[in-house]
Amino acid sequence: MPQLYELVNSYKPDIVWSDGAWESSTYWKATEFIAWLFNDSPVKDTVVVNDRWGTDSDCTHGSYVTCADSYNPGVLQARKWESALPLTNNEWGYNREASLSDFLSIQELLTDLVKAVSTGGNLLLNVGPSKEGVITPIYEERLRQIGSWLQINGEAIYATKPWTHQNDVDNTNIWYTASKNSSALYAISLSWPSSGQLSLGSVTFTNNSEVTLLGNNGALQWTNEDDGVRVQLPDKDVVSSQWAWALKLTETQALIQQRAPRKHGFKPRFYPRVQERLSQLEKNTPSRRV
């Protein structure tokens, strides 16, 4: 524990990520450290911590929770959470005897990433360097693949929030995110439909709705159906993204409703004289100090 005090004082981190869940928090004196961290440390106003401070704190205490390795609940959680995911099958260090089948595919990694962000979580991806500090080619390939995907589809991931529906009601391969200001909705499909048409069961379009595919130019054709919306995708050969495709939806019925200001009290268009009188009374009423 003294080393943690030194690390915080010397480097002033934004996150302190502990992994000491083998004994109780009192054994590690974690409660004393966290009390100092949030009350007296140089980062007390900015720092966040995870939940792995003892056997009695997992999935309970912390600025956010990680619960267990590769945790991914698949539904929106009441708290901020994080999926701590190794690139190989539950191996957190470098294993020179690992075979290709031991590593998660890019499709599996993107599935975890999309599901995590859609349900309000983060993805913490573990990469184990060799004893010489070398990131081996398979790790490098996966990192570059995720990076190239985010260059195209990052708008649907960064600075987004969970939407009303996380998973589409009809298509389990579609996950939703929304922009912070509710100006856009993103439908991320983990598979490419063989028909070339994508059905969205959780959204309703208006006459002004528009659909685009991130990484490609031009609006896509769509039709409102009884069971949702059907979107005509472009030819797959001209699509920028190789895995997991993000549609950007604007002016959907739900987005318009979310942006509409909430109205309280009398409405001028229904009660113009009453509203006018109330406004006059407001102006003429002297302020009172309590």
Backbone bond lengths (Angstrom), bond angles and torsions (degrees), N, CA, C in turn:
res aa  C-N    CA-C-N  psi(-1)  N-CA   C-N-CA  omega(-1)  CA-C   N-CA-C  phi
1 M - - - 1.462 - - 1.542 113.53 -
2 P 1.328 120.42 -34.32 1.480 119.00 176.88 1.529 112.55 -56.59
3 Q 1.341 116.33 -32.45 1.466 119.41 -179.74 1.525 111.73 -65.38
4 L 1.320 116.35 -32.22 1.462 119.21 178.70 1.528 111.11 -67.25
5 Y 1.309 116.67 -40.62 1.472 119.87 176.40 1.531 109.53 -60.12
6 E 1.328 116.18 -42.60 1.461 120.61 -179.86 1.529 110.84 -64.68
7 L 1.313 116.91 -42.97 1.466 120.72 179.78 1.526 111.49 -61.34
8 V 1.322 115.88 -44.75 1.469 119.79 -178.64 1.521 110.57 -66.26
9 N 1.309 117.34 -45.71 1.470 120.53 -178.72 1.525 112.29 -66.71
10 S 1.331 116.54 -33.60 1.458 119.97 -175.69 1.528 113.06 -84.89
11 Y 1.340 116.37 -39.15 1.469 119.22 -170.91 1.524 114.48 -114.51
12 K 1.328 117.04 -11.83 1.471 121.90 176.08 1.533 112.71 48.74
13 P 1.315 117.59 64.04 1.464 121.27 -176.24 1.526 112.65 -73.02
14 D 1.315 115.77 157.76 1.471 121.82 174.00 1.525 111.09 -84.53
15 I 1.335 116.15 -28.85 1.466 121.51 -178.85 1.526 108.80 -130.87
16 V 1.318 116.27 135.22 1.464 121.28 169.50 1.527 106.32 -113.83
17 W 1.329 115.09 110.93 1.473 121.90 -174.26 1.520 108.49 -106.46
18 S 1.321 116.34 107.06 1.460 121.69 -177.68 1.527 110.10 -97.89
19 D 1.331 115.75 151.39 1.469 120.01 176.75 1.521 109.59 -136.55
20 G 1.323 116.46 44.66 1.462 120.78 -176.86 1.507 112.78 -107.52
21 A 1.324 117.65 58.68 1.465 120.65 -174.47 1.528 112.58 -98.33
22 W 1.349 116.37 35.64 1.459 118.36 -178.98 1.522 112.12 -103.22
23 E 1.299 116.95 -17.74 1.463 121.72 176.86 1.524 108.05 -131.84
24 S 1.313 117.36 176.60 1.462 120.23 178.80 1.521 110.25 -70.98
25 S 1.317 116.03 159.75 1.466 120.95 -179.27 1.525 111.74 -64.31
26 T 1.326 118.07 -28.30 1.470 120.51 178.63 1.528 110.50 -71.28
27 Y 1.332 116.76 -32.39 1.469 120.47 178.51 1.528 110.46 -61.63
28 W 1.313 116.08 -41.98 1.469 120.47 -179.57 1.535 112.26 -85.36
29 K 1.330 116.62 -1.91 1.472 121.61 -174.43 1.534 110.92 56.90
30 A 1.319 114.03 34.10 1.467 120.00 -177.30 1.518 111.76 -66.97
31 T 1.331 117.27 -37.67 1.464 119.81 -178.35 1.527 111.30 -63.11
32 E 1.342 116.52 -36.67 1.461 119.90 178.21 1.531 110.77 -66.53
33 F 1.327 115.19 -42.60 1.459 119.28 -179.95 1.529 111.31 -64.77
34 I 1.328 116.85 -44.56 1.463 120.32 -177.88 1.522 110.62 -66.38
35 A 1.339 117.18 -37.24 1.470 120.40 176.35 1.520 110.44 -60.55
36 W 1.338 116.54 -43.51 1.468 120.44 176.76 1.523 110.94 -65.61
37 L 1.341 116.37 -41.99 1.466 121.77 -176.32 1.527 111.26 -59.52
38 F 1.331 116.75 -43.32 1.460 120.29 -175.38 1.528 114.15 -90.32
39 N 1.309 117.12 -10.47 1.461 119.13 -177.60 1.526 114.78 -114.53
40 D 1.338 117.33 -35.26 1.460 119.53 -171.55 1.522 114.77 -128.75
41 S 1.301 118.66 -9.16 1.468 120.36 -175.98 1.528 110.78 -74.43
42 P 1.337 117.70 164.13 1.473 120.16 178.80 1.527 113.56 -68.77
43 V 1.344 117.84 -9.82 1.467 120.52 179.62 1.531 111.28 -117.10
44 K 1.320 116.63 22.21 1.468 121.05 -172.83 1.528 113.92 -59.35
45 D 1.339 117.73 -25.42 1.463 120.68 -177.16 1.522 113.08 -93.82
46 T 1.324 117.47 -7.60 1.468 119.50 -174.31 1.518 114.37 -127.13
47 V 1.307 118.95 -22.23 1.458 121.74 -171.01 1.531 111.98 -73.22
48 V 1.332 115.90 150.10 1.464 122.36 171.54 1.522 107.75 -130.05
49 V 1.336 115.68 155.49 1.468 120.82 -179.20 1.526 109.13 -132.36
50 N 1.337 115.03 157.87 1.461 119.97 175.10 1.522 109.42 -88.76
51 D 1.312 117.12 -162.90 1.471 121.26 -171.28 1.529 114.23 -110.22
52 R 1.313 119.21 5.69 1.466 121.00 -173.29 1.532 111.46 -95.45
53 W 1.314 115.73 68.45 1.459 121.39 -177.20 1.529 111.83 -114.12
54 G 1.318 117.23 8.86 1.457 121.86 -179.41 1.511 109.91 156.19
55 T 1.309 116.59 166.28 1.459 120.57 -178.63 1.522 112.47 -64.16
56 D 1.320 117.21 -18.82 1.460 120.86 -177.99 1.532 112.70 -97.54
57 S 1.341 117.56 7.36 1.467 118.69 -176.64 1.527 113.34 -120.25
58 D 1.333 118.09 -11.08 1.460 120.69 -178.77 1.520 111.55 -56.76
59 C 1.325 115.34 130.02 1.471 122.08 175.55 1.525 112.80 61.71
60 T 1.344 116.41 17.51 1.466 120.64 -177.40 1.520 111.52 -128.02
61 H 1.325 116.95 -60.15 1.456 121.62 -175.42 1.523 110.10 -106.27
62 G 1.333 115.72 150.77 1.450 121.14 179.06 1.518 111.01 132.75
63 S 1.333 116.29 162.19 1.467 120.08 176.34 1.515 110.16 -65.62
64 Y 1.321 116.03 -31.13 1.468 122.80 173.81 1.520 106.75 -149.05
65 V 1.320 117.00 165.83 1.469 120.31 -175.40 1.528 110.68 -116.47
66 T 1.346 114.44 148.92 1.467 121.21 174.36 1.524 110.86 -116.49
67 C 1.318 115.95 -20.83 1.477 124.37 173.51 1.527 113.59 61.46
68 A 1.335 118.30 -67.08 1.461 121.78 -179.15 1.519 108.62 -152.27
69 D 1.316 116.84 162.74 1.455 119.96 177.77 1.521 110.63 -58.96
70 S 1.319 116.46 138.21 1.470 123.09 179.00 1.523 112.30 62.00
71 Y 1.319 116.89 25.00 1.467 121.73 179.85 1.528 110.39 -63.56
72 N 1.322 116.62 126.35 1.463 121.50 178.22 1.525 108.09 -154.37
73 P 1.339 118.16 92.20 1.461 121.49 -171.26 1.527 114.80 -67.61
74 G 1.336 117.75 -24.38 1.459 120.36 177.81 1.513 114.88 81.93
75 V 1.329 117.45 -3.61 1.468 121.87 177.12 1.523 108.36 -136.61
76 L 1.327 116.94 157.67 1.455 122.03 -178.76 1.527 110.87 -61.01
77 Q 1.344 115.66 133.35 1.453 121.69 -179.05 1.525 110.89 -104.37
78 A 1.310 115.61 157.31 1.468 120.41 179.98 1.518 111.42 -72.37
79 R 1.336 117.10 -22.97 1.469 121.70 -178.32 1.520 110.33 -119.57
80 K 1.330 114.63 160.57 1.454 119.74 172.06 1.520 108.75 -67.04
81 W 1.342 116.34 138.65 1.451 119.89 -177.55 1.524 110.55 -141.49
82 E 1.335 115.34 170.80 1.454 120.54 -177.17 1.526 109.71 -143.91
83 S 1.315 115.44 139.68 1.458 121.35 174.69 1.518 108.79 -98.80
84 A 1.334 116.70 112.71 1.467 122.23 177.07 1.518 107.43 -90.93
85 L 1.325 115.65 109.12 1.468 120.69 -167.06 1.525 111.43 -123.80
86 P 1.340 118.62 122.78 1.463 120.17 173.16 1.535 110.32 -83.83
87 L 1.325 116.77 151.17 1.462 120.43 179.60 1.518 112.58 -72.27
88 T 1.331 116.31 -22.05 1.459 120.17 177.00 1.517 109.01 -110.49
89 N 1.314 115.79 172.01 1.465 120.50 -174.93 1.522 111.93 -66.78
90 N 1.340 115.54 90.16 1.465 123.19 175.79 1.524 113.28 57.83
91 E 1.325 117.29 28.68 1.458 121.08 174.51 1.517 108.42 -112.05
92 W 1.340 116.16 121.39 1.465 121.33 -174.71 1.518 112.40 -96.81
93 G 1.317 117.71 -9.09 1.459 121.65 177.69 1.516 110.29 -116.02
94 Y 1.317 115.36 176.23 1.461 120.97 -179.89 1.531 110.22 -75.25
95 N 1.316 116.64 132.85 1.464 122.43 177.59 1.521 108.06 -126.56
96 R 1.324 116.53 107.01 1.463 119.39 -175.68 1.521 112.33 -71.63
97 E 1.318 117.62 -12.10 1.462 120.69 178.60 1.528 112.49 -95.56
98 A 1.325 116.84 2.72 1.475 119.98 179.88 1.524 109.93 -66.42
99 S 1.315 116.37 140.35 1.459 121.64 176.67 1.523 109.41 -99.28
100 L 1.319 116.75 168.74 1.455 121.10 -177.48 1.522 111.87 -58.81
101 S 1.317 116.48 -34.69 1.470 120.33 -178.43 1.523 112.09 -68.87
102 D 1.332 117.78 -14.91 1.463 121.15 178.54 1.526 112.29 -78.23
103 F 1.322 117.17 -16.88 1.458 121.20 -176.89 1.527 110.95 -93.13
104 L 1.338 115.33 143.57 1.457 119.69 175.45 1.530 109.26 -68.35
105 S 1.322 116.45 140.95 1.458 121.12 176.80 1.525 109.27 -75.70
106 I 1.320 117.21 164.30 1.458 120.11 177.51 1.522 110.28 -62.82
107 Q 1.323 117.54 -33.51 1.462 120.44 178.08 1.518 110.80 -63.95
108 E 1.333 117.31 -41.81 1.470 121.12 178.62 1.525 111.17 -66.43
109 L 1.333 116.92 -40.14 1.464 120.51 179.60 1.524 111.16 -65.53
110 L 1.328 117.09 -43.82 1.465 119.98 179.88 1.524 111.21 -67.61
111 T 1.311 117.16 -33.17 1.468 119.98 175.81 1.522 110.19 -61.56
112 D 1.338 116.70 -45.51 1.476 120.42 178.09 1.520 111.24 -63.66
113 L 1.333 117.00 -41.55 1.462 121.00 -179.30 1.525 111.20 -63.60
114 V 1.321 116.84 -49.36 1.469 121.38 -176.76 1.522 110.85 -64.77
115 K 1.322 117.38 -44.24 1.462 120.31 179.42 1.524 111.40 -63.75
116 A 1.343 116.01 -38.45 1.468 119.77 -179.38 1.524 110.82 -64.92
117 V 1.318 118.07 -49.50 1.465 121.08 -177.19 1.523 110.52 -67.02
118 S 1.325 117.21 -38.71 1.458 120.74 179.84 1.520 112.48 -62.19
119 T 1.327 116.86 -31.42 1.466 120.84 -177.68 1.524 112.52 -104.12
120 G 1.349 116.74 19.81 1.455 120.97 171.79 1.508 115.95 86.96
121 G 1.341 118.03 18.85 1.455 120.76 -177.69 1.517 113.56 -111.40
122 N 1.329 114.93 175.76 1.460 123.41 172.20 1.518 108.52 -111.99
123 L 1.329 116.28 162.75 1.460 120.89 172.49 1.524 108.92 -116.92
124 L 1.324 116.36 121.67 1.454 122.78 174.45 1.523 107.10 -106.21
125 L 1.323 117.11 110.94 1.459 122.17 -174.45 1.518 110.08 -100.79
126 N 1.332 116.11 123.45 1.462 121.51 -178.80 1.525 111.08 -93.40
127 V 1.329 115.45 131.70 1.458 122.75 175.42 1.523 107.96 -124.47
128 G 1.329 117.12 124.84 1.461 120.84 -177.35 1.518 112.20 -99.40
129 P 1.332 118.38 109.16 1.466 120.41 177.31 1.532 111.23 -74.28
130 S 1.318 116.10 161.37 1.460 120.38 176.23 1.527 109.82 -72.62
131 K 1.340 116.62 176.62 1.478 119.77 -179.36 1.522 111.52 -64.88
132 E 1.346 116.65 -19.82 1.464 120.25 176.95 1.521 112.41 -87.73
133 G 1.331 115.98 0.69 1.457 119.88 -179.07 1.517 113.56 82.25
134 V 1.321 117.37 20.65 1.470 122.22 -177.21 1.529 110.24 -94.71
135 I 1.335 115.41 132.47 1.471 121.09 171.05 1.528 106.70 -86.49
136 T 1.309 117.48 111.71 1.465 121.45 -174.11 1.533 111.33 -70.47
137 P 1.348 117.81 160.79 1.470 121.46 -172.64 1.527 115.34 -54.80
138 I 1.326 118.76 -37.18 1.465 119.17 -177.46 1.533 110.77 -67.55
139 Y 1.338 116.62 -38.66 1.463 120.02 175.28 1.535 110.11 -64.97
140 E 1.319 115.47 -44.62 1.468 120.31 179.67 1.527 110.85 -59.90
141 E 1.326 116.00 -42.03 1.467 119.51 -179.30 1.529 111.17 -61.21
142 R 1.340 116.71 -44.99 1.463 119.80 -178.78 1.534 110.65 -64.74
143 L 1.327 117.04 -41.84 1.467 120.05 179.71 1.524 111.07 -64.25
144 R 1.332 116.94 -41.33 1.462 120.27 178.57 1.526 111.23 -67.02
145 Q 1.321 116.84 -36.06 1.463 120.18 178.63 1.527 111.10 -65.58
146 I 1.333 116.65 -44.48 1.464 119.72 177.48 1.525 110.16 -63.61
147 G 1.332 116.31 -41.38 1.460 120.00 178.76 1.518 112.58 -61.88
148 S 1.334 117.24 -43.21 1.472 120.14 179.65 1.526 110.97 -66.67
149 W 1.336 116.42 -35.05 1.464 119.34 177.93 1.524 110.80 -67.40
150 L 1.333 116.20 -41.37 1.461 119.92 -179.91 1.527 112.22 -69.06
151 Q 1.323 117.61 -29.86 1.459 119.52 175.99 1.526 111.14 -60.09
152 I 1.310 116.07 -33.24 1.466 121.12 -179.47 1.523 111.23 -88.69
153 N 1.317 116.20 -43.41 1.470 121.11 -169.47 1.528 114.35 -112.19
154 G 1.322 116.93 9.47 1.466 119.69 -177.15 1.515 114.34 -58.28
155 E 1.327 117.16 -26.97 1.466 120.56 178.80 1.522 111.54 -59.68
156 A 1.330 116.83 -29.67 1.468 121.38 -179.56 1.523 112.55 -85.31
157 I 1.345 116.74 -2.94 1.467 122.19 -176.88 1.524 111.46 -116.62
158 Y 1.332 116.92 -57.17 1.457 121.19 -175.41 1.534 111.01 -71.47
159 A 1.323 116.09 140.67 1.474 122.32 175.88 1.518 112.40 54.37
160 T 1.328 115.95 36.99 1.465 120.28 175.20 1.528 109.35 -112.14
161 K 1.306 114.96 174.89 1.463 121.39 178.62 1.534 108.45 -138.64
162 P 1.332 117.37 159.81 1.462 119.07 175.56 1.527 110.77 -63.31
163 W 1.310 115.16 147.39 1.459 120.83 177.61 1.526 109.64 -98.82
164 T 1.334 116.04 177.96 1.470 121.19 178.45 1.524 111.14 -55.32
165 H 1.323 116.13 -45.29 1.462 121.90 174.17 1.520 107.88 -105.27
166 Q 1.314 117.27 129.42 1.460 119.50 174.13 1.534 110.09 -87.73
167 N 1.300 116.30 -48.82 1.462 123.28 178.36 1.530 108.65 -107.81
168 D 1.324 116.74 140.38 1.458 119.66 -179.79 1.531 110.53 -62.43
169 V 1.323 116.97 144.34 1.466 120.89 -175.70 1.526 112.46 -68.94
170 D 1.341 117.08 -23.77 1.466 120.57 -177.83 1.520 113.65 -111.11
171 N 1.325 117.19 -26.45 1.464 120.95 -174.19 1.526 109.29 -123.63
172 T 1.328 116.86 107.98 1.463 120.87 -175.77 1.526 112.39 -71.44
173 N 1.332 117.66 -9.60 1.461 120.90 178.47 1.522 112.84 -89.73
174 I 1.332 117.78 2.67 1.461 121.58 -179.13 1.525 109.22 -113.12
175 W 1.337 115.55 127.96 1.459 122.52 178.86 1.523 108.94 -124.11
176 Y 1.339 116.13 145.19 1.464 121.23 -173.93 1.528 112.12 -111.46
177 T 1.337 115.14 146.61 1.460 123.04 165.06 1.530 106.99 -135.42
178 A 1.321 116.82 165.87 1.468 120.56 179.63 1.521 109.21 -136.36
179 S 1.333 116.34 149.54 1.462 120.05 176.00 1.521 109.40 -67.93
180 K 1.331 116.79 156.23 1.461 120.65 -175.32 1.526 112.67 -59.87
181 N 1.338 116.74 -34.56 1.464 119.56 -178.09 1.530 112.84 -94.17
182 S 1.333 116.49 10.81 1.476 122.25 178.90 1.525 113.02 59.44
183 S 1.333 116.64 28.50 1.463 119.48 176.72 1.520 112.03 -86.28
184 A 1.332 116.58 -18.48 1.467 120.22 -178.27 1.523 110.24 -146.80
185 L 1.321 113.79 149.16 1.459 122.42 175.71 1.520 106.88 -118.89
186 Y 1.331 116.76 141.33 1.458 120.89 -179.26 1.527 109.35 -118.89
187 A 1.317 115.72 128.15 1.459 122.26 176.25 1.526 106.99 -111.28
188 I 1.320 116.79 111.97 1.463 121.67 -176.23 1.521 108.48 -103.43
189 S 1.318 115.14 116.46 1.459 120.65 -179.57 1.520 109.62 -98.11
190 L 1.317 116.52 126.16 1.460 121.57 -178.72 1.523 112.44 -82.74
191 S 1.327 117.22 -7.63 1.462 120.71 177.81 1.523 108.92 -138.92
192 W 1.323 115.80 155.04 1.462 121.90 179.44 1.526 108.40 -97.02
193 P 1.328 118.80 121.92 1.474 120.22 -177.28 1.534 111.68 -67.18
194 S 1.312 116.58 135.96 1.466 120.76 -178.62 1.518 111.85 -63.98
195 S 1.350 116.80 -26.52 1.466 121.12 -179.62 1.527 112.51 -78.07
196 G 1.347 116.28 -14.41 1.452 119.54 -175.47 1.515 113.06 80.18
197 Q 1.327 117.33 4.39 1.458 122.72 178.39 1.522 109.29 -120.79
198 L 1.321 115.44 135.49 1.461 120.89 -179.09 1.517 109.42 -110.79
199 S 1.324 116.32 125.30 1.465 121.34 179.96 1.519 110.09 -99.71
200 L 1.333 115.97 127.61 1.464 122.77 179.30 1.517 108.33 -112.32
201 G 1.320 116.42 110.74 1.455 120.24 -176.06 1.510 115.15 -87.77
202 S 1.349 117.77 -10.06 1.473 120.83 -173.58 1.519 113.60 -102.75
203 V 1.330 118.75 0.57 1.462 120.54 -176.16 1.528 110.89 -124.04
204 T 1.327 114.55 153.95 1.467 122.48 173.91 1.520 107.74 -126.84
205 F 1.324 116.74 129.31 1.458 121.16 -177.63 1.522 111.51 -94.54
206 T 1.329 114.43 156.35 1.461 121.92 172.58 1.523 107.88 -109.17
207 N 1.328 116.78 178.09 1.461 120.16 178.88 1.529 112.45 -62.98
208 N 1.335 116.93 -24.06 1.457 121.13 -177.87 1.530 113.77 -97.20
209 S 1.311 116.77 3.64 1.464 119.89 -178.57 1.529 111.13 -67.11
210 E 1.337 114.22 147.10 1.463 119.74 178.77 1.520 109.16 -137.81
211 V 1.329 115.81 144.18 1.460 122.20 179.79 1.524 109.07 -124.61
212 T 1.319 116.21 130.52 1.465 121.12 173.01 1.523 108.43 -131.05
213 L 1.321 115.64 155.93 1.463 121.56 175.83 1.511 107.61 -103.24
214 L 1.336 117.30 120.31 1.457 120.69 -177.88 1.522 110.39 -57.03
215 G 1.328 115.04 133.34 1.456 120.51 -178.14 1.504 114.03 94.29
216 N 1.345 117.09 -8.82 1.464 121.64 179.64 1.523 110.15 -126.71
217 N 1.302 116.69 150.29 1.463 121.92 -179.66 1.531 110.76 -90.07
218 G 1.329 114.52 151.55 1.461 120.39 173.62 1.511 113.56 92.75
219 A 1.326 113.65 148.37 1.467 120.40 178.11 1.527 110.15 -79.62
220 L 1.326 115.90 150.53 1.461 121.94 179.34 1.522 110.15 -97.80
221 Q 1.319 116.15 152.40 1.457 121.47 176.89 1.522 109.86 -78.57
222 W 1.332 115.86 143.68 1.456 120.37 179.39 1.519 110.47 -146.83
223 T 1.315 116.13 160.25 1.471 121.78 175.87 1.522 108.58 -140.15
224 N 1.328 115.89 141.55 1.465 121.30 173.31 1.523 108.74 -79.94
225 E 1.311 116.18 127.20 1.459 121.77 177.30 1.522 109.42 -114.58
226 D 1.322 116.30 170.98 1.467 120.26 178.84 1.524 112.04 -61.83
227 D 1.332 116.34 -30.79 1.464 120.36 -176.51 1.517 113.03 -105.33
228 G 1.345 117.83 16.70 1.455 120.17 178.63 1.519 112.34 138.03
229 V 1.320 115.85 -140.70 1.470 121.89 -177.56 1.521 109.36 -124.61
230 R 1.327 115.49 138.22 1.462 120.47 176.21 1.525 108.52 -111.77
231 V 1.343 116.40 124.54 1.464 122.23 -177.01 1.523 109.49 -111.94
232 Q 1.323 115.82 130.37 1.456 120.76 176.11 1.527 109.61 -86.39
233 L 1.316 117.22 116.33 1.461 122.00 -178.57 1.529 110.41 -84.17
234 P 1.327 117.57 155.38 1.460 119.75 175.51 1.526 110.67 -72.14
235 D 1.324 116.75 171.97 1.456 120.59 176.59 1.527 108.78 -60.76
236 K 1.319 117.37 133.28 1.458 121.36 -174.66 1.529 112.49 -60.97
237 D 1.335 117.13 -27.44 1.463 120.66 -178.36 1.534 112.91 -65.46
238 V 1.325 117.16 -22.26 1.468 119.71 -177.41 1.530 111.80 -103.63
239 V 1.320 117.35 5.22 1.465 121.78 -177.92 1.528 110.06 -84.28
240 S 1.325 116.85 137.42 1.466 121.71 -176.00 1.521 112.72 -71.47
241 S 1.312 117.61 -43.82 1.459 121.52 -174.70 1.529 110.70 -78.36
242 Q 1.335 116.13 139.18 1.464 120.79 179.33 1.525 112.60 -91.76
243 W 1.331 115.88 -25.93 1.465 120.19 -178.21 1.521 108.60 -140.82
244 A 1.299 116.84 144.16 1.470 123.13 175.77 1.527 110.90 53.67
245 W 1.317 116.83 112.51 1.458 122.62 -171.29 1.524 110.29 -113.75
246 A 1.340 115.80 130.50 1.467 121.07 -174.60 1.521 110.70 -107.61
247 L 1.324 115.56 121.79 1.464 121.74 173.61 1.520 108.60 -94.90
248 K 1.321 116.07 137.10 1.460 121.64 174.49 1.524 108.22 -102.49
249 L 1.333 116.45 121.60 1.464 122.53 -177.30 1.526 108.84 -112.85
250 T 1.320 117.14 130.80 1.460 120.68 177.30 1.526 110.10 -125.92
251 E 1.335 114.20 155.35 1.469 122.45 178.21 1.530 112.95 55.29
252 T 1.333 116.07 38.62 1.461 118.93 171.59 1.523 108.60 -77.95
253 Q 1.302 116.46 164.16 1.467 120.24 -176.97 1.529 111.15 -60.45
254 A 1.330 116.64 -42.54 1.468 120.16 -178.05 1.524 111.72 -66.86
255 L 1.327 117.77 -39.43 1.464 120.61 -179.95 1.520 111.12 -64.96
256 I 1.325 116.48 -41.41 1.469 120.37 179.02 1.521 110.55 -62.47
257 Q 1.328 116.50 -41.23 1.470 120.47 179.54 1.519 111.22 -66.56
258 Q 1.339 117.10 -37.66 1.464 120.25 -179.38 1.521 111.84 -68.84
259 R 1.327 117.67 -31.60 1.464 120.78 -178.55 1.516 112.59 -83.51
260 A 1.334 116.91 -18.51 1.463 120.23 -176.52 1.522 110.16 -65.38
261 P 1.327 118.83 132.31 1.467 121.00 178.89 1.520 111.02 -67.07
262 R 1.298 115.99 141.78 1.462 120.05 177.61 1.518 109.58 -76.93
263 K 1.313 116.68 133.08 1.456 121.49 -177.22 1.517 110.40 -107.44
264 H 1.297 115.76 134.34 1.462 121.20 -179.66 1.527 109.16 -124.97
265 G 1.292 116.01 154.30 1.469 120.59 174.04 1.519 112.24 73.95
266 F 1.328 115.40 -154.05 1.465 121.28 -175.85 1.518 111.13 -73.68
267 K 1.319 116.95 145.74 1.456 123.31 177.62 1.520 108.61 -105.92
268 P 1.326 118.49 122.58 1.462 121.86 -175.61 1.519 114.13 -54.58
269 R 1.336 116.85 -34.68 1.465 117.31 -175.95 1.528 112.35 -71.66
270 F 1.367 115.70 -18.89 1.455 119.07 178.28 1.531 111.90 -98.01
271 Y 1.343 115.80 -35.33 1.463 120.47 -175.12 1.530 109.60 -130.25
272 P 1.302 119.82 64.13 1.482 121.14 -173.71 1.520 113.41 -60.77
273 R 1.332 119.08 -42.10 1.463 120.97 -176.80 1.516 111.41 -71.06
274 V 1.325 115.57 -40.21 1.460 119.68 179.07 1.527 109.88 -64.57
275 Q 1.339 116.13 -43.51 1.448 119.95 -179.84 1.533 111.51 -64.05
276 E 1.315 115.99 -39.55 1.461 120.72 178.85 1.525 110.47 -63.16
277 R 1.327 116.50 -42.24 1.459 121.02 -179.81 1.530 110.91 -65.52
278 L 1.326 116.67 -40.92 1.468 120.70 178.89 1.522 110.71 -63.01
279 S 1.316 116.90 -39.27 1.461 121.24 178.62 1.522 110.90 -63.79
280 Q 1.351 116.83 -40.63 1.463 120.69 178.65 1.525 111.08 -64.66
281 L 1.326 115.47 -42.88 1.458 119.44 179.59 1.523 110.77 -62.84
282 E 1.328 116.52 -38.90 1.448 120.89 178.58 1.503 111.94 -60.34
283 K 1.324 116.34 -42.86 1.460 121.60 -178.20 1.519 111.87 -69.03
284 N 1.347 116.16 -35.96 1.459 120.77 -174.62 1.526 113.92 -88.60
285 T 1.331 116.84 -9.74 1.466 119.55 -178.64 1.518 109.06 -81.74
286 P 1.351 118.07 122.66 1.468 120.72 -179.69 1.544 109.74 -68.24
287 S 1.308 114.98 145.52 1.457 119.07 178.10 1.519 109.58 -71.30
288 R 1.308 116.12 148.99 1.473 120.74 -178.56 1.527 108.35 -122.29
289 R 1.318 114.22 137.23 1.450 118.99 176.29 1.515 109.36 -97.62
290 V 1.296 115.27 134.70 1.461 119.47 -179.39 1.525 108.85 -103.19
